[in-house]
Amino acid sequence: MKTEFIKIGEGSEFPLNGKLVLPSDTSERVPAVVFVHGSGSSNMDEKVLKLTPFKDLAEGMAERGIASVRYDKRSFVYGRKIVKKGEALTVKEETIEDAIKAADLLRKDSRIDPEKIFIVGHSMGAMLAPRIDAEGGNLRGLVLMAGTPRKIEDILFDQFDAMQENANFFTKLALNGQIKKFRKLFESSDSLSDEEAKKTNYGGGATMYYFREMGRKTPGEYLMESDKPVLILQGSADFQVDSVKDFEKFKEVLKDRPNVSYKLFDGLNHCFVQTLGCSIMQVQKEYGKERHIPAEVFDTIADWIKEQ
């Protein structure tokens, strides 16, 4: 495979370093994917402690004849600058604009088939993938890894509940106050105007308007309005996105739609590596040992892309 350094949004206010990974043979135009990060600030490999999901995926796709683009997330590089601007950040600025730019960059490359550009969204990136397509991504199809058709706050509340269930007595006491505060924020946010929501801090540089703007239309609603091919992937050992609530909810929401395919991987966690059997309260342990995404995940994605 061949790796080239690129810039996403070159000449803009927020240029981002990235990598274009190509198969060794580009004598004919090849399909390509854009990787879209989950929540939080991540580098181009989507590094989580010792795990590097996007690096694994890029190499796995290249070995199977598929190019890819990955890049540092805007909040990873410009987090302080964004906060200093004092504007209410939304997923449009944080994620959507850059994913569309990445797809456009691929279309201009003579080695890439412009009709075969896909998105591979992970976690919150999977939630945003249908919106990215609808707002200008113009993609051939969507691969949703560890996503949900629900709102992001529904996932947060599930994670809060799981933390309380798995915490010891003293940790539970410490968590209770924090969780009550977050619940109160969301419960009272409906009564806020947009301007008030923009001034109500959630944490990490995000305001309550971040959730409101994102939640105006759920991922499931975007998917129902599209007939694009969709591949939905989930690990059975994911403690961040529930393999029953979320994976099965997709099947319920998208019932009988012929454009949607599903695959549940036994024993894989949120990053699609083999679980160590940890709970949500053992994140450091679960993601702190180097492992890599197994070949069956690459094969599933590559075979599906080539069928489209």
WOHUHU-V230781 format. One record per run of one state. SS is the DSSP state (H for helix, E for strand, - for the rest). FROM is the first residue (numbers start at 1). LEN is the number of residues. If there is no record, write none. Layout:
ss: {SS	SS}
from: {FROM	FROM}
len: {LEN	LEN}
This chain:
ss: {-	E	-	E	-	E	-	E	-	E	H	-	E	-	H	-	H	-	E	-	H	-	E	-	H	-	H	-	H	-	E	-	E	H	-	H	-	E	-	H	-	E	-	E	-	E	-	H	-	H	-}
from: {1	2	9	16	23	30	37	47	49	51	53	64	67	72	74	86	91	108	112	123	124	138	141	146	152	167	169	190	194	199	201	204	206	208	216	219	225	229	236	247	254	260	266	268	269	274	275	280	288	295	308}
len: {1	7	7	7	7	7	10	2	2	2	11	3	5	2	12	5	17	4	11	1	14	3	5	6	15	2	21	4	5	2	3	2	2	8	3	6	4	7	11	7	6	6	2	1	5	1	5	8	7	13	1}
